[in-house]
Amino acid sequence: MGERTQNVQPGDIGTTLSGLWRVIDARRDADPQESYTARLLRGGPDGVLKKVAEEACEVVLACKDRDHDHIRYEAADLVYHLLVALAYHGVTLDELAGELDARAR
């Protein structure tokens, strides 16, 4: 586990996800030596999927411990790595939103 984030304030999830998506997309062409996101996007599907699985397990363990701050921290890691996996496989954030919207009907 990384170091816990201090002084977290509530945010707008739509704005946050859109901004993160833009960063992930911009890092696609970055130098992999300087960008973790670029390394993930160029490292092949196994590396990306391994990180999604690892972060999902960490969310589960944090939930089992009932540690609110740890759950939030690990969930953020999972969402980031999931978005990288979606970008790697060409699934857009708008497509994901459409899928979720269709299920809410």
PyMOL commands that place a pseudoatom at each C-alpha (Angstrom):
pseudoatom trace, name=CA, resn=MET, resi=1, chain=A, elem=C, hetatm=0, pos=[0.000, 0.000, 0.000]
pseudoatom trace, name=CA, resn=GLY, resi=2, chain=A, elem=C, hetatm=0, pos=[1.178, 3.503, -0.784]
pseudoatom trace, name=CA, resn=GLU, resi=3, chain=A, elem=C, hetatm=0, pos=[1.151, 6.385, 1.616]
pseudoatom trace, name=CA, resn=ARG, resi=4, chain=A, elem=C, hetatm=0, pos=[-2.346, 7.508, 2.580]
pseudoatom trace, name=CA, resn=THR, resi=5, chain=A, elem=C, hetatm=0, pos=[-3.591, 10.727, 1.040]
pseudoatom trace, name=CA, resn=GLN, resi=6, chain=A, elem=C, hetatm=0, pos=[-4.061, 13.535, 3.549]
pseudoatom trace, name=CA, resn=ASN, resi=7, chain=A, elem=C, hetatm=0, pos=[-6.819, 16.176, 3.638]
pseudoatom trace, name=CA, resn=VAL, resi=8, chain=A, elem=C, hetatm=0, pos=[-9.038, 14.590, 0.962]
pseudoatom trace, name=CA, resn=GLN, resi=9, chain=A, elem=C, hetatm=0, pos=[-11.988, 16.831, 0.074]
pseudoatom trace, name=CA, resn=PRO, resi=10, chain=A, elem=C, hetatm=0, pos=[-15.185, 15.772, -1.720]
pseudoatom trace, name=CA, resn=GLY, resi=11, chain=A, elem=C, hetatm=0, pos=[-15.118, 16.268, -5.481]
pseudoatom trace, name=CA, resn=ASP, resi=12, chain=A, elem=C, hetatm=0, pos=[-17.329, 15.891, -8.544]
pseudoatom trace, name=CA, resn=ILE, resi=13, chain=A, elem=C, hetatm=0, pos=[-16.876, 12.375, -9.914]
pseudoatom trace, name=CA, resn=GLY, resi=14, chain=A, elem=C, hetatm=0, pos=[-17.814, 13.290, -13.493]
pseudoatom trace, name=CA, resn=THR, resi=15, chain=A, elem=C, hetatm=0, pos=[-15.314, 16.129, -13.626]
pseudoatom trace, name=CA, resn=THR, resi=16, chain=A, elem=C, hetatm=0, pos=[-12.647, 14.001, -11.961]
pseudoatom trace, name=CA, resn=LEU, resi=17, chain=A, elem=C, hetatm=0, pos=[-13.087, 11.028, -14.287]
pseudoatom trace, name=CA, resn=SER, resi=18, chain=A, elem=C, hetatm=0, pos=[-13.148, 13.242, -17.382]
pseudoatom trace, name=CA, resn=GLY, resi=19, chain=A, elem=C, hetatm=0, pos=[-9.958, 14.973, -16.282]
pseudoatom trace, name=CA, resn=LEU, resi=20, chain=A, elem=C, hetatm=0, pos=[-8.244, 11.689, -15.480]
pseudoatom trace, name=CA, resn=TRP, resi=21, chain=A, elem=C, hetatm=0, pos=[-9.315, 10.291, -18.850]
pseudoatom trace, name=CA, resn=ARG, resi=22, chain=A, elem=C, hetatm=0, pos=[-7.736, 13.284, -20.609]
pseudoatom trace, name=CA, resn=VAL, resi=23, chain=A, elem=C, hetatm=0, pos=[-4.495, 12.757, -18.696]
pseudoatom trace, name=CA, resn=ILE, resi=24, chain=A, elem=C, hetatm=0, pos=[-4.418, 9.044, -19.579]
pseudoatom trace, name=CA, resn=ASP, resi=25, chain=A, elem=C, hetatm=0, pos=[-5.040, 9.875, -23.243]
pseudoatom trace, name=CA, resn=ALA, resi=26, chain=A, elem=C, hetatm=0, pos=[-2.337, 12.564, -23.248]
pseudoatom trace, name=CA, resn=ARG, resi=27, chain=A, elem=C, hetatm=0, pos=[0.198, 10.190, -21.708]
pseudoatom trace, name=CA, resn=ARG, resi=28, chain=A, elem=C, hetatm=0, pos=[-0.318, 7.662, -24.502]
pseudoatom trace, name=CA, resn=ASP, resi=29, chain=A, elem=C, hetatm=0, pos=[2.491, 9.336, -26.468]
pseudoatom trace, name=CA, resn=ALA, resi=30, chain=A, elem=C, hetatm=0, pos=[4.662, 10.232, -23.467]
pseudoatom trace, name=CA, resn=ASP, resi=31, chain=A, elem=C, hetatm=0, pos=[8.072, 8.741, -22.802]
pseudoatom trace, name=CA, resn=PRO, resi=32, chain=A, elem=C, hetatm=0, pos=[7.567, 5.444, -20.916]
pseudoatom trace, name=CA, resn=GLN, resi=33, chain=A, elem=C, hetatm=0, pos=[10.726, 6.219, -18.926]
pseudoatom trace, name=CA, resn=GLU, resi=34, chain=A, elem=C, hetatm=0, pos=[9.021, 9.331, -17.556]
pseudoatom trace, name=CA, resn=SER, resi=35, chain=A, elem=C, hetatm=0, pos=[5.357, 8.278, -17.381]
pseudoatom trace, name=CA, resn=TYR, resi=36, chain=A, elem=C, hetatm=0, pos=[3.923, 5.323, -15.482]
pseudoatom trace, name=CA, resn=THR, resi=37, chain=A, elem=C, hetatm=0, pos=[0.754, 5.582, -17.572]
pseudoatom trace, name=CA, resn=ALA, resi=38, chain=A, elem=C, hetatm=0, pos=[2.743, 5.430, -20.820]
pseudoatom trace, name=CA, resn=ARG, resi=39, chain=A, elem=C, hetatm=0, pos=[4.599, 2.353, -19.496]
pseudoatom trace, name=CA, resn=LEU, resi=40, chain=A, elem=C, hetatm=0, pos=[1.284, 0.646, -18.744]
pseudoatom trace, name=CA, resn=LEU, resi=41, chain=A, elem=C, hetatm=0, pos=[-0.211, 1.539, -22.136]
pseudoatom trace, name=CA, resn=ARG, resi=42, chain=A, elem=C, hetatm=0, pos=[2.844, 0.270, -24.005]
pseudoatom trace, name=CA, resn=GLY, resi=43, chain=A, elem=C, hetatm=0, pos=[3.566, -2.714, -21.807]
pseudoatom trace, name=CA, resn=GLY, resi=44, chain=A, elem=C, hetatm=0, pos=[0.990, -5.055, -23.291]
pseudoatom trace, name=CA, resn=PRO, resi=45, chain=A, elem=C, hetatm=0, pos=[-2.315, -6.325, -21.995]
pseudoatom trace, name=CA, resn=ASP, resi=46, chain=A, elem=C, hetatm=0, pos=[-0.915, -8.622, -19.319]
pseudoatom trace, name=CA, resn=GLY, resi=47, chain=A, elem=C, hetatm=0, pos=[0.716, -5.786, -17.386]
pseudoatom trace, name=CA, resn=VAL, resi=48, chain=A, elem=C, hetatm=0, pos=[-2.424, -3.659, -17.416]
pseudoatom trace, name=CA, resn=LEU, resi=49, chain=A, elem=C, hetatm=0, pos=[-4.666, -6.569, -16.451]
pseudoatom trace, name=CA, resn=LYS, resi=50, chain=A, elem=C, hetatm=0, pos=[-2.317, -7.652, -13.682]
pseudoatom trace, name=CA, resn=LYS, resi=51, chain=A, elem=C, hetatm=0, pos=[-2.564, -4.178, -12.140]
pseudoatom trace, name=CA, resn=VAL, resi=52, chain=A, elem=C, hetatm=0, pos=[-6.386, -4.183, -12.352]
pseudoatom trace, name=CA, resn=ALA, resi=53, chain=A, elem=C, hetatm=0, pos=[-6.517, -7.572, -10.617]
pseudoatom trace, name=CA, resn=GLU, resi=54, chain=A, elem=C, hetatm=0, pos=[-3.991, -6.508, -7.978]
pseudoatom trace, name=CA, resn=GLU, resi=55, chain=A, elem=C, hetatm=0, pos=[-5.843, -3.287, -7.182]
pseudoatom trace, name=CA, resn=ALA, resi=56, chain=A, elem=C, hetatm=0, pos=[-9.209, -5.088, -7.057]
pseudoatom trace, name=CA, resn=CYS, resi=57, chain=A, elem=C, hetatm=0, pos=[-7.790, -7.489, -4.479]
pseudoatom trace, name=CA, resn=GLU, resi=58, chain=A, elem=C, hetatm=0, pos=[-6.468, -4.562, -2.446]
pseudoatom trace, name=CA, resn=VAL, resi=59, chain=A, elem=C, hetatm=0, pos=[-9.946, -2.979, -2.429]
pseudoatom trace, name=CA, resn=VAL, resi=60, chain=A, elem=C, hetatm=0, pos=[-11.417, -6.266, -1.196]
pseudoatom trace, name=CA, resn=LEU, resi=61, chain=A, elem=C, hetatm=0, pos=[-8.832, -6.527, 1.597]
pseudoatom trace, name=CA, resn=ALA, resi=62, chain=A, elem=C, hetatm=0, pos=[-9.373, -2.908, 2.647]
pseudoatom trace, name=CA, resn=CYS, resi=63, chain=A, elem=C, hetatm=0, pos=[-13.134, -3.548, 2.767]
pseudoatom trace, name=CA, resn=LYS, resi=64, chain=A, elem=C, hetatm=0, pos=[-12.574, -6.640, 4.874]
pseudoatom trace, name=CA, resn=ASP, resi=65, chain=A, elem=C, hetatm=0, pos=[-10.571, -4.494, 7.292]
pseudoatom trace, name=CA, resn=ARG, resi=66, chain=A, elem=C, hetatm=0, pos=[-13.389, -1.912, 7.311]
pseudoatom trace, name=CA, resn=ASP, resi=67, chain=A, elem=C, hetatm=0, pos=[-10.812, 0.848, 7.002]
pseudoatom trace, name=CA, resn=HIS, resi=68, chain=A, elem=C, hetatm=0, pos=[-12.616, 3.767, 5.353]
pseudoatom trace, name=CA, resn=ASP, resi=69, chain=A, elem=C, hetatm=0, pos=[-9.519, 5.753, 4.308]
pseudoatom trace, name=CA, resn=HIS, resi=70, chain=A, elem=C, hetatm=0, pos=[-7.774, 2.641, 3.019]
pseudoatom trace, name=CA, resn=ILE, resi=71, chain=A, elem=C, hetatm=0, pos=[-10.864, 1.639, 1.003]
pseudoatom trace, name=CA, resn=ARG, resi=72, chain=A, elem=C, hetatm=0, pos=[-10.982, 5.104, -0.590]
pseudoatom trace, name=CA, resn=TYR, resi=73, chain=A, elem=C, hetatm=0, pos=[-7.244, 5.002, -1.353]
pseudoatom trace, name=CA, resn=GLU, resi=74, chain=A, elem=C, hetatm=0, pos=[-7.327, 1.544, -2.953]
pseudoatom trace, name=CA, resn=ALA, resi=75, chain=A, elem=C, hetatm=0, pos=[-10.565, 2.287, -4.842]
pseudoatom trace, name=CA, resn=ALA, resi=76, chain=A, elem=C, hetatm=0, pos=[-8.846, 5.297, -6.436]
pseudoatom trace, name=CA, resn=ASP, resi=77, chain=A, elem=C, hetatm=0, pos=[-5.972, 3.029, -7.544]
pseudoatom trace, name=CA, resn=LEU, resi=78, chain=A, elem=C, hetatm=0, pos=[-8.473, 0.544, -8.982]
pseudoatom trace, name=CA, resn=VAL, resi=79, chain=A, elem=C, hetatm=0, pos=[-10.417, 3.208, -10.898]
pseudoatom trace, name=CA, resn=TYR, resi=80, chain=A, elem=C, hetatm=0, pos=[-7.200, 4.630, -12.374]
pseudoatom trace, name=CA, resn=HIS, resi=81, chain=A, elem=C, hetatm=0, pos=[-5.938, 1.216, -13.492]
pseudoatom trace, name=CA, resn=LEU, resi=82, chain=A, elem=C, hetatm=0, pos=[-9.380, 0.268, -14.829]
pseudoatom trace, name=CA, resn=LEU, resi=83, chain=A, elem=C, hetatm=0, pos=[-9.447, 3.448, -16.919]
pseudoatom trace, name=CA, resn=VAL, resi=84, chain=A, elem=C, hetatm=0, pos=[-5.985, 2.638, -18.258]
pseudoatom trace, name=CA, resn=ALA, resi=85, chain=A, elem=C, hetatm=0, pos=[-7.221, -0.868, -19.182]
pseudoatom trace, name=CA, resn=LEU, resi=86, chain=A, elem=C, hetatm=0, pos=[-10.256, 0.611, -20.944]
pseudoatom trace, name=CA, resn=ALA, resi=87, chain=A, elem=C, hetatm=0, pos=[-8.043, 3.053, -22.854]
pseudoatom trace, name=CA, resn=TYR, resi=88, chain=A, elem=C, hetatm=0, pos=[-5.674, 0.227, -23.793]
pseudoatom trace, name=CA, resn=HIS, resi=89, chain=A, elem=C, hetatm=0, pos=[-8.580, -1.753, -25.242]
pseudoatom trace, name=CA, resn=GLY, resi=90, chain=A, elem=C, hetatm=0, pos=[-10.203, 1.218, -26.978]
pseudoatom trace, name=CA, resn=VAL, resi=91, chain=A, elem=C, hetatm=0, pos=[-13.270, 1.484, -24.748]
pseudoatom trace, name=CA, resn=THR, resi=92, chain=A, elem=C, hetatm=0, pos=[-14.063, 5.168, -24.224]
pseudoatom trace, name=CA, resn=LEU, resi=93, chain=A, elem=C, hetatm=0, pos=[-15.337, 6.832, -21.085]
pseudoatom trace, name=CA, resn=ASP, resi=94, chain=A, elem=C, hetatm=0, pos=[-18.502, 7.801, -22.993]
pseudoatom trace, name=CA, resn=GLU, resi=95, chain=A, elem=C, hetatm=0, pos=[-19.087, 4.136, -23.896]
pseudoatom trace, name=CA, resn=LEU, resi=96, chain=A, elem=C, hetatm=0, pos=[-18.681, 3.173, -20.245]
pseudoatom trace, name=CA, resn=ALA, resi=97, chain=A, elem=C, hetatm=0, pos=[-21.163, 5.889, -19.242]
pseudoatom trace, name=CA, resn=GLY, resi=98, chain=A, elem=C, hetatm=0, pos=[-23.604, 4.626, -21.880]
pseudoatom trace, name=CA, resn=GLU, resi=99, chain=A, elem=C, hetatm=0, pos=[-23.314, 1.083, -20.556]
pseudoatom trace, name=CA, resn=LEU, resi=100, chain=A, elem=C, hetatm=0, pos=[-23.976, 2.238, -17.000]
pseudoatom trace, name=CA, resn=ASP, resi=101, chain=A, elem=C, hetatm=0, pos=[-26.864, 4.464, -18.113]
pseudoatom trace, name=CA, resn=ALA, resi=102, chain=A, elem=C, hetatm=0, pos=[-28.451, 1.566, -20.029]
pseudoatom trace, name=CA, resn=ARG, resi=103, chain=A, elem=C, hetatm=0, pos=[-28.329, -0.579, -16.896]
pseudoatom trace, name=CA, resn=ALA, resi=104, chain=A, elem=C, hetatm=0, pos=[-29.970, 2.107, -14.789]
pseudoatom trace, name=CA, resn=ARG, resi=105, chain=A, elem=C, hetatm=0, pos=[-33.132, 2.102, -16.896]
for i in range(1, 105): cmd.bond("trace and resi %d" % i, "trace and resi %d" % (i + 1))
show_as sticks, trace
zoom trace
